[in-house]
């Protein structure tokens, strides 16, 4: 969670500037070898008799399958082969199972992270759908309430995003300087604030200085963040 918060600090600071002016996605797959006898379920537990060792082994296999689904971003679908169903099956047999309870919390957190990524791309409907799925698991989660507030705030902001060509930025030729100058004028004319996403802090400072030179030294207000994909996010204050 700390990484997610750090990621959004620059944009949060950008939103503060606005107020002062008064005016299932990419998947990271973890694929360890399957245990030879990892296929187990409630029926096997029911048939295990009173042998606690066998019962615990079967529950462990069920937890393993649920974790594989989680790492594959199969959070609540497809039916019968997702992390949520896996953890719920464990809890039906062992209501106080700490691993399964944490697994459900992890699913909520994953949905929040995916929603935050969608908010960054201004895919608000997608973000809302992801948060709705999290709410069906635990609508009282504090982090979920904060994410819903971020989505509501983002929906209420007018923002333009200007993608910057990485090769042109590396060459720092006339074409990219003209483009940055036009963006600087766009920001000045609207009294907007901005977030520069640059590959290095030095590159971000060059982008800022180029825009400022194009507007005759007018004080442009914004922030710089380090990102692999260069862009400028312009937030236009609402009157």
C-alpha positions as CSV (number, residue, x, y, z in Angstrom):
1,X,0.0,0.0,0.0
2,X,2.9,2.4,0.7
3,X,4.0,2.1,-2.9
4,X,0.6,3.0,-4.1
5,X,0.5,6.1,-1.8
6,X,3.9,7.2,-3.0
7,X,2.8,6.8,-6.6
8,X,-0.1,9.2,-6.1
9,X,1.7,11.8,-4.0
10,X,2.7,14.1,-7.0
11,X,-0.9,14.1,-8.3
12,X,-2.3,14.8,-4.8
13,X,0.1,17.8,-4.5
14,X,-1.2,18.9,-8.0
15,X,-4.8,18.8,-6.8
16,X,-3.8,20.9,-3.8
17,X,-2.5,23.5,-6.2
18,X,-6.0,23.5,-7.9
19,X,-7.7,24.3,-4.6
20,X,-5.2,27.0,-3.8
21,X,-5.9,28.6,-7.2
22,X,-9.6,28.8,-6.1
23,X,-10.7,28.3,-9.3
24,X,-9.2,-7.2,-14.8
25,X,-6.2,-4.9,-16.5
26,X,-2.5,-5.6,-16.8
27,X,-1.8,-8.9,-15.1
28,X,1.3,-9.9,-13.2
29,X,1.5,-13.7,-13.3
30,X,3.2,-15.7,-10.6
31,X,3.3,-19.3,-11.7
32,X,5.1,-21.7,-9.4
33,X,4.9,-25.5,-10.1
34,X,1.7,-27.0,-9.0
35,X,2.0,-29.4,-6.0
36,X,1.5,-33.0,-7.3
37,X,-1.6,-33.5,-5.1
38,X,-2.9,-30.0,-4.8
39,X,-6.4,-30.6,-6.1
40,X,-8.6,-30.7,-3.1
41,X,-11.9,-29.3,-1.9
42,X,-14.8,-29.5,0.5
43,X,-15.7,-33.1,-0.5
44,X,-12.2,-34.3,0.4
45,X,-12.5,-32.5,3.8
46,X,-15.8,-34.2,4.5
47,X,-14.3,-37.6,3.6
48,X,-11.2,-37.0,5.7
49,X,-12.9,-38.3,8.9
50,X,-11.4,-37.1,12.1
51,X,-7.8,-37.1,10.9
52,X,-6.6,-33.5,11.7
53,X,-3.5,-33.9,9.6
54,X,-5.4,-34.9,6.5
55,X,-7.9,-32.0,7.0
56,X,-5.1,-29.4,7.4
57,X,-3.3,-30.7,4.3
58,X,-6.5,-30.4,2.2
59,X,-7.2,-26.9,3.5
60,X,-3.6,-26.0,2.7
61,X,-4.1,-27.2,-0.9
62,X,-7.3,-25.2,-1.2
63,X,-5.4,-22.1,0.0
64,X,-2.7,-22.7,-2.4
65,X,-5.1,-22.9,-5.3
66,X,-6.8,-19.6,-4.2
67,X,-3.4,-17.9,-4.0
68,X,-2.5,-19.0,-7.5
69,X,-5.8,-17.5,-8.7
70,X,-5.1,-14.3,-6.9
71,X,-1.6,-14.0,-8.4
72,X,-3.1,-14.6,-11.8
73,X,-5.6,-11.7,-11.2
74,X,-8.5,-14.2,-11.3
75,X,-10.0,-12.3,-8.3
76,X,-13.8,-13.0,-8.6
77,X,-14.0,-14.6,-12.0
78,X,-14.3,-17.0,-13.8
79,X,-16.8,-18.8,-11.7
80,X,-15.4,-21.7,-9.8
81,X,-11.8,-20.8,-10.6
82,X,-11.1,-17.6,-8.8
83,X,-9.5,-16.4,-5.6
84,X,-12.6,-15.2,-3.9
85,X,-14.5,-18.5,-4.3
86,X,-11.4,-20.4,-3.1
87,X,-11.0,-18.4,0.1
88,X,-14.8,-18.5,0.8
89,X,-14.7,-22.3,0.4
90,X,-12.0,-22.5,3.0
91,X,-13.9,-20.2,5.4
92,X,-17.1,-22.4,4.9
93,X,-15.0,-25.2,6.5
94,X,-12.9,-23.2,8.8
95,X,-14.5,-19.8,9.6
96,X,-11.6,-18.4,11.5
97,X,-8.9,-19.3,9.0
98,X,-6.5,-16.4,9.2
99,X,-4.9,-17.0,5.8
100,X,-8.3,-17.0,4.0
101,X,-9.5,-13.9,5.8
102,X,-6.3,-12.1,4.8
103,X,-6.8,-13.4,1.3
104,X,-10.2,-11.6,1.1
105,X,-8.6,-8.4,2.3
106,X,-5.9,-8.8,-0.3
107,X,-8.5,-9.1,-3.1
108,X,-10.1,-5.8,-1.9
109,X,-6.7,-4.1,-1.9
110,X,-5.9,-5.5,-5.4
111,X,-9.2,-4.1,-6.7
112,X,-8.3,-0.7,-5.2
113,X,-4.9,-0.7,-6.8
114,X,-6.5,-1.5,-10.2
115,X,-9.1,1.2,-9.7
116,X,-6.4,3.8,-8.9
117,X,-4.6,2.8,-12.1
118,X,-7.8,3.3,-14.0
119,X,-8.3,6.7,-12.4
120,X,-4.9,7.8,-13.5
121,X,-6.0,6.9,-17.1
122,X,-9.3,8.8,-16.5
123,X,-11.2,5.5,-17.1
124,X,-13.7,6.4,-14.5
125,X,-16.4,3.9,-15.4
126,X,-13.9,1.1,-15.2
127,X,-12.6,2.4,-11.9
128,X,-16.1,2.5,-10.5
129,X,-16.8,-1.1,-11.6
130,X,-13.6,-2.3,-9.9
131,X,-14.5,-0.5,-6.6
132,X,-18.0,-2.0,-6.8
133,X,-16.5,-5.5,-6.9
134,X,-14.4,-4.6,-3.9
135,X,-17.5,-3.4,-2.1
136,X,-19.3,-6.7,-2.6
137,X,-16.5,-8.3,-0.6
138,X,-16.1,-5.7,2.2
139,X,-18.0,-2.5,1.8
140,X,-16.7,-1.3,5.2
141,X,-13.0,-1.4,4.3
142,X,-11.5,2.0,5.2
143,X,-9.1,2.0,2.2
144,X,-12.1,1.3,-0.1
145,X,-13.8,4.5,1.2
146,X,-10.7,6.5,0.5
147,X,-10.5,5.1,-3.0
148,X,-14.2,6.0,-3.7
149,X,-13.4,9.5,-2.5
150,X,-10.4,9.7,-4.9
151,X,-12.7,8.6,-7.8
152,X,-15.4,11.2,-6.9
153,X,-12.7,13.9,-6.8
154,X,-11.2,12.8,-10.1
155,X,-14.6,12.8,-11.8
156,X,-15.0,16.5,-10.7
157,X,-11.8,17.7,-12.3
158,X,-11.3,18.8,-15.9
159,X,-7.9,17.4,-17.1
160,X,-6.1,17.3,-20.4
161,X,-3.2,14.8,-20.9
162,X,-0.4,15.6,-23.4
163,X,1.7,12.6,-24.4
164,X,5.3,13.5,-25.1
165,X,7.5,11.6,-27.6
166,X,10.4,10.0,-25.7
167,X,12.8,10.1,-28.7
168,X,12.2,13.8,-29.3
169,X,12.7,14.5,-25.6
170,X,16.0,12.7,-25.8
171,X,17.1,14.7,-28.8
172,X,15.7,18.0,-27.4
173,X,15.2,19.4,-31.0
174,X,13.1,22.2,-32.3
175,X,9.9,20.1,-32.8
176,X,9.6,19.1,-29.1
177,X,10.5,22.6,-28.0
178,X,7.7,24.1,-30.1
179,X,5.3,21.5,-28.8
180,X,6.2,22.3,-25.2
181,X,5.9,26.0,-25.9
182,X,2.4,25.5,-27.1
183,X,1.5,23.5,-24.0
184,X,3.0,26.2,-21.8
185,X,0.8,28.8,-23.6
186,X,-2.3,26.5,-23.2
187,X,-1.6,26.3,-19.4
188,X,-1.0,30.1,-19.1
189,X,-4.2,31.0,-21.0
190,X,-6.3,28.8,-18.7
191,X,-4.5,29.6,-15.5
192,X,-4.2,25.8,-15.1
193,X,-1.8,23.7,-13.1
194,X,0.1,20.7,-14.3
195,X,2.0,17.6,-13.5
196,X,5.1,16.8,-15.7
197,X,5.8,13.1,-15.9
198,X,9.4,12.7,-17.0
199,X,11.9,9.9,-17.1
200,X,14.4,11.8,-14.9
201,X,14.2,14.8,-12.6
202,X,16.6,16.6,-14.9
203,X,14.4,15.9,-17.9
204,X,11.4,17.2,-16.0
205,X,13.2,20.4,-15.1
206,X,14.1,20.9,-18.8
207,X,10.5,20.5,-19.9
208,X,9.4,23.0,-17.3
209,X,12.0,25.6,-18.3
210,X,11.2,25.2,-22.0
211,X,7.5,25.8,-21.3
212,X,8.3,28.8,-19.1
213,X,10.6,30.3,-21.7
214,X,7.8,30.1,-24.2
215,X,5.5,32.2,-22.0
216,X,8.0,35.0,-21.3
217,X,8.8,33.8,-17.8
218,X,5.2,33.7,-16.7
219,X,5.1,31.6,-13.5
220,X,3.6,28.3,-14.4
221,X,2.5,26.3,-11.4
222,X,3.0,22.5,-11.3
223,X,4.9,19.5,-10.1
224,X,7.4,17.0,-11.6
225,X,7.1,13.2,-11.2
226,X,9.4,10.5,-12.4
227,X,7.6,8.1,-14.8
228,X,8.7,5.8,-17.6
229,X,6.1,7.3,-20.0
230,X,6.6,11.1,-20.5
231,X,3.5,13.3,-20.4
232,X,2.0,16.5,-19.1
233,X,-1.3,16.3,-17.1
234,X,-3.0,19.7,-17.2
235,X,-5.7,20.4,-14.5
236,X,-8.1,23.2,-15.4
237,X,-9.6,24.9,-12.4
238,X,-13.4,25.1,-12.5
239,X,-14.9,28.6,-12.1
